[in-house]
Amino acid sequence: MPSDRDALGIGPVPAPRAAEAFELILRDLAEADRREQVRTFLSGGVSWEGLLAARRGERLVGAIFSQIQPGRIAIVWPPRLAPGEPDETADRLLEAADRGLAAAGVSMAQVLLETVSEADDAVLFAEDYRPLAKLLYLVCGEVEFPASRPGGPLEFEPYTEANRDRLARLIEATYEATLDCPQLNDVRCMDDILEGYRQTGAFDPERWLIVRHQDRDVGCLIVTDHPEHGSCELVYMGIAAGWRGHGWGKEIARFAQWLTARVRRPRLVLAVDAANAPAITIYESVGFHAWDRRTVYGKVFGSRG
């Protein structure tokens, strides 16, 4: 146990100790994955503004990292402590991180956990983080991609600034009675949501699509390219509540595969709420399979703006 003279201090991590802090935060990862992630964090392309350490004298006894994303959202790597450090230090680290996020105008923070320990659950609950969903990460390979543009009753209209409001209204309409992370409804404003989508991967308006049927807007599809990973991502697809039940989800998913084939990426990935059985059935029917899963906790800061 720490002695009384080792007063706890929490603050930013000096550059020479950043690797040590990240190693502690990521200690639960497999060694190869941890090394790769630490290299990414240290590469210079990631801001360390949200990297905080707990210190007793010169000893680093805890660390946390929060990374603000486009669209006023943040991803938080939960606090990790050195052996023998009291659990209270984790509480104080998360409190400090949350103060920084609130001051930065973040609307929502999320924590993604491969496994949920009692300690993590207790710390997160104490700071008003609540379970939002269990996410499945799905992938399909190029062997599943259609060789030509899929046929069917739907039309796909690319995004333009002129149809931005139509797309925004459609996305709102797809959230009605959704089974995909319904707890997030009305948490964030549409401007933030669109900005988050836009800054995911390499934006191309030709892959932001309004889905139409007989001259009516019925749904949407957003696919982005991740050249650095050699894959595309199906960021979002949805059908407005009044147009569900026609079996169009499969055609939209096939169109996403075709878009991936056009940019010559060998994989298409996505994340889906594990409770959304209809969507999972659609994805599996066109060749997707699960490769990872996470439990998501979230905290809302302020009101929808």
N, C-alpha and C positions, 0 to 999 in steps of 0.2 A: 504493500500500500504506500502511496506517496506520503511524505512527511509534511508537517505543517509549513516548513520553510520553503517547500517547493510549490510556491503559489502558481495557480493555473492562469495562463495567459492565452487568449485566442485572438488571432489576427492573420493577416496575409502571410503567405509563405515566401521567403526570399528565394530568388532564382537558384542559388546553389543547393537548396534543399527540396526543390520541386520534385526531383526524381524520387526521393525518399518518401515524400507525401503521397505521390501517385502510386507508388508500390504498396503503401499501406492501404489506400483506398481500394485498390484493385486486387487485394490479396486473395480473394475467393476465386479468382479466375484460374484456369489452368496456366501453368508456367509460360507456355508458348504464347497463349492469348494475352496474358498479362504483359509480357515483354513487348508484344506488338502494339498494344493499346498505350502503354507508357511511351513508346517511341512516337506514336501519333500525337499524344498530348505535348510532348517536348519538341515537336518538329518546328514550332513557330507559327503554325497555321491555326492554333487554338489559343484563345484568350485565357489567361490564368487568373483573371480578375475574381472569379468565384472560388478560387482555391484557398481554403483556410486551414490553419493548423492550430492544434492545442499544444502548448508547450509548458513544461515545468523546468525552469531554468533553460538549459540548452537542449534538453531532451524533447524530442517530438513524440507526444503521447497520443495523438489523435489527428484525424484529418477528414475533410469533407470537400466535395467539389460540386459546384452548381454552374451549369452552362446555359446561358440565355440563348434561345433560338429565335429566328424570325417569327413574327406574329405574337410577340409578348408571351411566349411560353418558355419554360425552363426545364431542363433535365437535371435531376439531382442524383449524384452518387452518394448514398447515405454514409453517415459517419462510421469510421472504423477506428478502433482503439488499440493501443499497445497492450500487451498482457499485463494484468493487474491494475489497469486504469479503471476507476469507478464509472459505472454506467451514466452517472450524472454528466460526465464530460461529453458524452454523445448528445445528450439533450441540449447542452450549451452550444455545441457546434451547430446543430440544426437550427436552433434559435438565431444564431448569428447569421447563418446562411439565408434564412428566411427574411431577416431584416434587410439584408442587401438586396434580395429579390424584390421585396415590396418597394424599397426606395427607388429601384430601377424601373418601376412601373409594370412589372410582370403581372399578368392576369392569372396565370395558373402554373404550378410546378408539378412535375411528375417524377416518380421514382419507379424504375423497372427492376424487378428482382427475379433472378432465376429460381431461387428458393427463399421462402419467407421464414426467418427465424423468430422465435419469441422476442428476442431482444430488438430486432428491427421493427417488429409489429408494435411493440410497446413505445419505442422512441417516436415512430411515425404518428401513432395515435395521439401521443402527448402533444404533438405540434399540429394537430388537426389535419393530418393526411389520412385519407380514407381509401379503402380498396375500390377501384373503379372497374377493373376487368381482368380476366385472364386472357392474354393474347396468344394466338397461335401464329407462328411465322411460317408461311407456305412458300414453296418454290416449284416452278416447273421448268424443264429444260427444252431446248430447241427442237428436240424430237417431237414434242407435242404441238409445235407451232403450225398453223395452217400455211400451206404453200402459196395460197392466193388470198386476196381480200375476201373475208367471209360474206356470204350472201344471206339475205334475210329481209324482214320487213322494216328494219331500222335504218335511219340515216344519221350520219355523224357530222356535225357542223363545228369546224375549228373555232377556237376562241379569238375574239377581237375586242378591242376596247369598246366598240359599239355594242357588243352583246354581253358585256360584263355584268350588267344588272340582271339580265335574263339568267345567266349562269348562277349568280348569287341567289336569286329566288329559287332556282331549281335545287341547289344544294340544300337550302332551307327546307324545301318540300320533301327532299329525300330523308331528312332527319325525323319527320313525323312517324311515330310508331316504329322507329328503327329498332333492330335487335343488336346493332353494332355500337357498343359503348353508349347506351342511352343516358347514362349519368352525365355525359358531357353536353347534352342538349342545353342551350341557353346559357352556357357558362362563358363562352367567348363570342365576341361580335364577328360578323361575317368578314369585315375588312381584315381582322387578325387571322382568321382561318384561311382566307385566300392568300394572304402574304406568306403564311406558313407553307402552304402548298407550293407557291411560286418559288420559294427559296429552297425547296427540297430537290436536290439533284440539279440537272441542267434543264432550265425552263425552255420549252418549245411550244408555242401556241397551237401547233399542228397536233399536239398530243393532249391538249385540253379541249374536251369535246362536249358539246351539247347533243344529247341523244334525242332524235325526233321520230315520230311515227305519224304518217299522214298529216304533215304540216303542223304538228303539235309537239311542244317540248315535253318529253316524258322522263328524262333522266340525264345523267352526266357520267363522264369518264375522264379521269386524270391519270396520265402515265408520265413518268419522268425517267431520264437516263442518268445512270451513275457510271460514267466512263472509267473512273478510277477503280471500280469494283467489277467491271465487265458485265454489268447487269442493268436491266430496267426494273422499275418499281411501279406496281399498280398502286398509286397513292390513294385513290378514292374512286369508287363507282357506286352509283345508287339509282334507284328508280323512285319517282315521286309516288306518294302513298296511293293516289287514285289510279295509278297505272300498273300496279303490281298484279301478279297472277297470270301474266301472259307468257311466261317462260322466256322473257327477254334477257334475263341475267346471263345465261349461257352465251348468247350472241355477243353481249357486251364484253364478257371475259375473253372470248375468242378474238374479238377485235383488238383487245389489249395485247394478246399474243402476237397478232399480225403486226402491230406497231413495233413490237420488240424485234421481230424478225427483220423489219425494214431497216433498223439501225444496226443490225448484225450483232446483237447481244445474245449470248447463248443461254441466258437465264432471265426469268421474270419472277420477281419476289413480291410479297405483300404481307400485311399483318391483318388479322381478323379476330374479332371477339370470339372466344371459344364457345360462348353461349349462342352465337348466331348460326344455328344449325342449317337453316336454308341456304345461307351464303356459302358455308363450308361444303355443302352438297354440290352446289354449282361449281365451285372451284375444283373439287375432286373429280367432277364429271369431265373436266377439260384437262386433267393431267397434273394438277397441283398435289403436292404432298407436304406434310409438316416436317420441318427440320429443327425447330426450336420453339420455346414457349417462355413467357414471362408473366409475372403478376404485376399489375400496375396500381400504384397508389397515387392519389392526386390531392392537391390542396389549391383552393381558389383564393386569390388575393383580391379583395374589393369586389365590385359589381361589374357586370357586363357593360363595356364602354363602347 
